[in-house]
């Protein structure tokens, strides 16, 4: 169970768009349309932002969007705002005996 | 309001045992699978364990298999994690998290998280 690979940090200016990648393997990200993304502010619990690669739960801003190509999933934040500064984690369904694997995490700086 | 509240975190010596709990409220606890996810200080999230709604099936990360046991008491809306043979690398904040359902289908994501409970393994 190796963690999915994410860039350690991504930065952008207010109003810009940024994209965070999440690279797995054909056994996890590439096999299922089941990547989710979580936002975590310092000292807080994670918050679900995207599920099933590209769907937004009710209440999540449409500035957040997800996509996937092959073994790599991506989270795009458009119209970057100061409140978006946080850590972001991807998570993929992997296999039935140990079903979930998280990414290494990306610190977004605005 | 759906809520999860963890408790029971403590300082434990290597090789020791600890049981942490997660009290659920605001939703039909027995209908949902539940999970434990941990985060070592300054590190990323790591999935630890999952238990189905009825408690009949459990799943574990390789790093804790054989040492940790997840269970639930649906009559008291409480999730547990029994941790044995604790190691320094088990030091982390432990979060419980609820399975996310949309349109009555499980979506392989976690929508409600607790605030976490700190487990420190050190002599």
Interface residues (C-beta under 8 A of the other chain):
Chain A: X1 X3 X32 X34 X36 X38 X40 X45 X46 X47 X48 X51 X52 X55 X57 X87 X89 X91 X93 X96 X97 X98 X99 X100 X101 X102 X103 X104 X105
Chain B: X35 X37 X44 X45 X46 X47 X50 X59 X60 X61 X62 X63 X95 X97 X100 X102 X107 X108 X109 X110 X111 X113 X114 X115 X116
